[in-house]
Amino acid sequence: MKRASILLLLSALGCLRENPSPTPQVQPEHVAAPSAQAAPTLAAHAEPAAPAAATIFGQPITVADSTALAAIVQHPSQFSGQTVRTEGVVTAVCQARGCWMQIGDGDQRVHVRMHGHSFFIPRNASGRRARVQATVEGGNPNGHCEQEAAEATGQQAAARLELDATGVELL
């Protein structure tokens, strides 16, 4: 009787343990691992990955039609005072605050300032593609900005054309 009581007590204590040891799970032998040959077939039919979302600075871009940067540079008077949407690669950025950038498309580059310092872009945005909504302005961009951009890129100053951006998307 004592033995039965001790066994019963030990069994009960064994059930109360907080961290029982995990029991290994055995895979049935008849389940085959996927073959290496099947993987490419599955990948070939997979959906392509969605492009990464653009990062938006300032206001959302609402102008539907895009205007080539080269067209704006070649005919600035035709676009003067108009709000346009254009794209280019960021070639220089204000390293103090990110309050201006230059974008280029081939040999064409323009100076883009962030409207009234109401937003800023990352100072490391050079090399990224940018979509810009801005008002086209002629004139002479700030001399300090031109000098900093020329030093950063090792290139001559951008066209004597400025875009006053209300929205920028870094793609």
HELIX and SHEET records of a PDB file:
HELIX    1   1 LYS A    2  CYS A   15  1                                  14    
HELIX    2   2 ALA A   38  ALA A   44  1                                   7    
HELIX    3   3 LEU A   69  GLN A   74  1                                   6    
HELIX    4   4 PRO A   76  PHE A   79  1                                   4    
HELIX    5   5 HIS A  115  HIS A  117  5                                   3    
HELIX    6   6 GLY A  143  THR A  153  1                                  11    
SHEET    1   A 6 THR A  55  GLY A  58  0                                        
SHEET    2   A 6 LEU A 161  LEU A 170 -1                                        
SHEET    3   A 6 GLN A 108  MET A 114  1                                        
SHEET    4   A 6 TRP A 100  ASP A 105 -1                                        
SHEET    5   A 6 THR A  83  VAL A  93 -1                                        
SHEET    6   A 6 ARG A 129  GLY A 138 -1                                        
END                                                                             
